[in-house]
Amino acid sequence: MTKTKAAETLTVPLSFRVSPAHLEEIERATKKEVRKYRTELIGMIWEWAWKEYKRAGSLRDLLDGTRARQYSRRVSEELQDELYTALETILNRAPSAVIEDVARSLTARAGKYGDER
């Protein structure tokens, strides 16, 4: 019995609604990029967008520019949520000197407990 290699990608037609102005932009971009076919350019953009979507965790987080939280099993999710909220509040509201102080402290601790990869 011979084994066959599964295809790494499938060609699946997707349909997007774009304005004529966007279509003209896509055509201009296709001409100036290395990818000379519209489908190749759109495919590359799709791959990038999909990675960003998965990294964000949801469309809302992607559009808001936030990422999904990755929880550790070492402490409760509640404590981790408190830490994320506290850091987010500091980043959004504290003076830059406070933010720099927090960054130094966190970086020092991360260096102490982090491992070399």
C-alpha positions in Angstrom: 0.0 0.0 0.0 1.5 3.3 -1.0 1.2 6.5 1.1 0.2 9.7 -0.5 1.3 13.1 0.8 -1.6 15.3 1.9 -1.8 18.6 0.1 -0.4 21.5 2.3 -2.9 23.9 0.8 -6.2 23.7 -0.9 -7.6 26.0 -3.5 -10.9 27.2 -2.3 -12.9 30.0 -4.0 -13.7 32.7 -1.5 -15.8 35.7 -2.3 -15.4 39.2 -0.9 -17.3 42.3 -1.6 -15.1 45.2 -2.4 -15.7 48.6 -3.7 -14.5 49.6 -7.1 -12.0 51.9 -5.5 -10.5 49.0 -3.4 -10.4 46.8 -6.5 -8.4 49.5 -8.3 -6.0 49.7 -5.3 -5.6 45.9 -5.4 -4.8 46.1 -9.1 -2.2 48.8 -8.6 -0.6 46.9 -5.7 -0.5 43.7 -7.8 1.4 45.6 -10.5 4.1 46.9 -8.1 4.5 43.7 -6.0 6.5 40.6 -6.8 3.2 38.6 -6.8 1.9 39.4 -10.3 -1.5 37.8 -9.9 -4.3 39.3 -7.9 -5.1 35.9 -6.3 -1.4 35.5 -5.1 -1.4 39.0 -3.5 -4.8 38.4 -1.8 -3.6 35.0 -0.7 -0.6 36.5 1.0 -2.7 39.2 2.7 -5.2 36.5 3.8 -2.4 34.4 5.4 -1.1 37.5 7.3 -4.7 38.6 8.4 -5.6 35.0 9.5 -2.5 34.8 11.7 -3.3 38.2 13.3 -6.9 37.1 13.8 -5.8 33.9 15.6 -3.3 35.8 17.7 -6.0 38.2 18.8 -8.5 35.5 19.6 -11.6 37.2 18.3 -12.6 39.7 15.7 -13.5 42.2 18.4 -10.0 42.0 20.0 -8.4 42.2 16.5 -10.4 45.4 15.7 -9.7 46.8 19.1 -6.0 46.0 18.8 -5.9 43.7 21.8 -4.8 40.1 22.2 -6.4 37.1 23.8 -5.1 36.4 27.2 -3.1 33.2 27.6 -3.6 31.8 31.0 -1.0 29.9 33.0 -2.1 26.9 35.1 0.2 28.0 38.0 -2.2 30.6 39.4 -6.0 31.2 39.2 -7.5 32.9 36.2 -9.0 35.5 38.6 -5.5 36.5 39.8 -4.2 36.7 36.3 -7.2 38.8 35.2 -6.4 41.2 38.1 -2.7 41.4 37.0 -3.7 42.1 33.4 -6.2 44.7 34.4 -3.7 46.4 36.7 -1.0 46.5 34.1 -3.5 47.7 31.4 -4.6 50.5 33.8 -1.0 51.6 34.4 -0.2 51.6 30.7 -3.3 53.6 29.9 -3.3 56.1 32.7 -0.1 56.3 34.7 2.6 58.9 34.0 5.5 57.7 31.8 7.9 57.6 34.8 5.7 55.1 36.6 5.4 53.0 33.4 9.2 53.0 33.0 9.6 51.9 36.6 7.1 49.1 36.2 8.9 48.0 33.0 12.2 47.9 34.8 10.8 45.9 37.7 9.0 43.4 35.4 12.0 43.0 33.1 14.3 42.3 36.1 11.9 39.7 37.5 11.4 38.1 34.1 15.1 37.8 33.6 15.5 36.2 37.1 12.8 33.6 36.5 12.9 33.2 32.8 14.8 30.4 31.1 17.1 30.5 28.1 15.5 29.4 24.9 
